[in-house]
């Protein structure tokens, strides 16, 4: 058995040690310097964006070279921009024609066309339509006849007035006087006139035209 001295020695309290945590607590500065998950994600996306931009630039260069090659081939074939436009229009019209043909062949279009044809036939065969059409035809015929008659009347009136003025004694007398005076002036200028010139009006005199005799009512 162990004696009391040995027990007291073995069971003496451990020396007083300072308590400390196993891991050190990071300071505020260390927390601010560490990137968050969101920041790491943004950096990753920025890298991916830069990579895509490089790839797009490379593809754009390749596409441009392909366009140049295509233009050279078209030039050798004699294909011009106008030819391409004409072909595009022709293709578009063909597509529209096919669509319209499909519409015409559809059941709905045929039924609608039949209904419209029936309505037209019923309208034209109705008594009211026939009367209205006959009235419009009569009005058109009468209007044409009136316009033609008015035109003939105006033409005859104008022609008659012109012949009356042309054949009036006053106008004929005036024309004769002017002709005689002109001939006499010409003879005097040429020195072949034997008239004294008393009957030739001077610049200050007025040519007197005899009055037209009064017309007699017939």
Secondary structure, 3 states (H helix, E strand, C coil): CCCHHHHHHHCCCCCCCCCCCCCCCCCHHHHHHCCCHHHHHHHHHHHHHHHHHHHHHHHHHHHHHHHHHHHHHHHHHCCCHHHHHHHHHHHHHHHHHHHHHHHHCCHHHHHHHHHHHHHHHHHHHCHHHHHHHHHHHHHHHHHHHHHHHHHHHHHHHHHHHHHHHHHCHHHHHHHHHHHHHHHHHHHHHHCCCCCCCCCCCCCCCCCCCCCCCCCCCC
